[in-house]
Amino acid sequence: LDGTATDGVHYANANSDTTLVFAEAEATKTYTLTLFNDSDINADRVFTNILFNPINRDPVLGPNTDFSLIDNSITNVPVFVVNDDSEINLSFNTYTVNEQTAGSNAVVQVSRTGSSVGTVTVFYDVRDGTNSPALDGLDYRSVSGSVVMTNGQTETTFLVPVIDDTLVEGDETAIITLTNAGPTNITRLGARDEALLTIRDNDFSAGEFHFSQPTYTLLEDVGQ
């Protein structure tokens, strides 16, 4: 019986309204239900199995409806279909780190939304930005690799080393990218697979001294 799960969409009941026949002295029977593995990120769903219309097939008296056969028994059993689909995203559109920061690392957070069932992996890399680019080896150290989230885990991080130089350059940027989320039967990349890392410059010019105008004119009787 459908609940939030729908027959033919989320599961298939090949034995709908099928009679289970127990031979003499036989205590258990099984039947099969097929679950469909979709890729939608949704809530867990449920449908119900129901036992009804018990008939005692007496070899002498013939069929006889006897509802006492299911007295004090479990006749309605819910089946919960647990969603195992998820998306992996960078947690934020932008990340900011000071050039002179504790540990000299930018901390990049990665999140899993939807289901947290199973172990998933995603790959990352960091490259020079396009506007006011930070330069690999001069302003930061480019990194690439993968992060893993185990069963039940929804967040993880990786580090981007930042180089504290002495140049007055202004803020500079690098680009963080996620790729190849897997396994593909339970997870995929979300829309936020790229983010901007801004490295805040901590160097400032000492400034210079100069007259505010090239010439000054005074009247003789002003006295000063």
N, C-alpha and C positions, 0 to 999 in steps of 0.2 A: 504494500500500500504506500503510495507516494506521500512524502512529507515535504521537506524542502528539496529533497532529491527526486528527480522525475524519471520514471521508467522510460527507457529509450533514449534518454539524454545523459543521465549520470550512471545508470545501471540498466541491465537487461535481465528480466525475469523470464527465463526460458521455461520455467515450470509453473507459470501462473495458473492458479486454480487446479493444480495437479493433485491427484489422490496418491497419498503414500500408503502402501499396503504393507502391514507388518505380518509376517508369518508367525505361526505359533512359536512361542519362546523367543521371538526376535524383539530386542529392546530398543534399538536405535535405527534411525534412517537418516540419510543425508540427501540434500538436493543442492543444485548449483545456481549461483547468481554471478553475473558478469559485471564488473565495474569498469567504467570508461575513464581512461586517464586523459582528461582535457588539460589545456595549458592556461586556463583562466585562473586568475588570482582571486579567490573568493573565500567565503566562510565555509566551515565544515557543514555537511549536509546529512540528512537522516531520512531513512524510509523504514517501514515496519513490516515484519513478517507475522502472519496471523495463522493460527491453527483453528479450524472450525469444522463443524458438521462431522463429528466422530461417529463412525458406524461400526458396530460389533457384528462381524460376519460369522455367526455361529454355524459350524458345519452341519448342524442338525436343524436349527430353527431358521437359518437364513439371516439376511441382513436385518439389523435392529438398531435404531438410533438410541444411543445411550450416553447422555451428556455427563454421566458420572465418571466417564473415562478421563475427563480433563478437570475434574474438581480439584481445587487446591494446587493446580499446576500453572506454569507460565505459558500462556497461550499467545501473548503479544510481545514480540521481541524487537526493539529498535536496533537498526544497523546504522552506525555512524560512519560516514565516508569522510575521512580526514583529508583536508586540502593539503597537498604537498608542493604547491607551486609558489614561487617567490620571484622577486625582482631584486637586483643588486644595483645600488646607486652610490655615488659620492654623496655624503651627507649634506654638503653645502655647495652653493654655486661659486663661492669665493672663499679663499683661505688667506689669512694675513699673518705675517711673522715679522718681527723686528730683526734687522740685520745682526744686531748684537743681542741674541736671546739666550736664555739659560739652556745649556745643552747644545746650542747652535743647530737646532733641528726644527723644521716645520712639521707639525703633527697633522696628518691627513686621515680623516675618519671616513670609513666605508660602512654602509648600512644595508641590511636585508629586510625587505618588507614583504607582507603576505605570510606565507608559512615559514616556520623555522625548522621544519622537519628535514633531516638529512644533513650531510656535509657538502658544502658548496665551495667553489674556488673562483676567483676572478683575478685577471692579470692587470697590471698598471705600468705606466711609464710617465716620466716627466721630461719635458723638453723646453727649450727657450721660447719665450713669448713672442708675440708679433708687434705689440706696441710697448715701447720702452723695455725692450727685452732684457731679462737677466741672462747672463752668459754662463753656460756650463763650464765649470772649472775656475771661473773668476768670481761669480756671485753665489753660486750654489753648485751642488754636485748632482748631476742627473742620475736618477735611479730607475730601475725597472725590476719587475719580479711578480710575485703572486701573493695573495693573502687567502687564508682558509677560514671559513666559519663552520664550526662543528655543529652537530645536532643540538638545536635549542639556542644557538648563538645568533644574535641579530646585529652585532656591531664588531668592528675591528679597526685597527689603525696601521699605518706605515709611516716612516720618517723620511723627510727630505733634508739632507744636510745643507746648512746655510753658511756661506763664507763671509766673515766680517772683514771687509777691506777698509782702506783709509781714503778712498776716493769720494769726492762730492758728486754723486750721480743722480740723485733723486730716486724715487721709488721705481722698482723694476719688477717685471712679471715673468712667470713661467706658466706652462700649461700642463695640467694633470689629466691623464686619460685612462679610462678603464676599458678593457677588451676581454673577449672570450670567457664569459661567465659560463659555468657548467657545474654538474652535468646538465645538459640541455633538456632532459626530461622533467626536471624539477625547478630549474631557475633560468633566468635570462637577464640581460642588461636592461635597466630602466632608461628613462629619458635623460637623467642627469649622469651621463657617462663622461663628461668633461667639465673641468672647473679651472678657475684662474687662481694662481698663487701669487700674491703681491708681497715683495720683500721691501720693507720700509727702511729707507736709508737712514743711518744714524750719524752721518758725517756732515759737517757744516763748515762753510767758509769762515775764516777768522775775520773777514771783512777788511776794509781799508779806510784810511783817513784821507780826506781831501777838503779843500775849501768849497763852500757851497756855490760860489760863482767865480768866474775868471778875473773880474776887476771890481774894485770898490771905489766909490767917489764920495768925498766928504767936503763940506764947507769949512773954510778955515776957522770961522768963529764958533763952530759947534763945540770945539774943545775936546772932543773924544770920538 
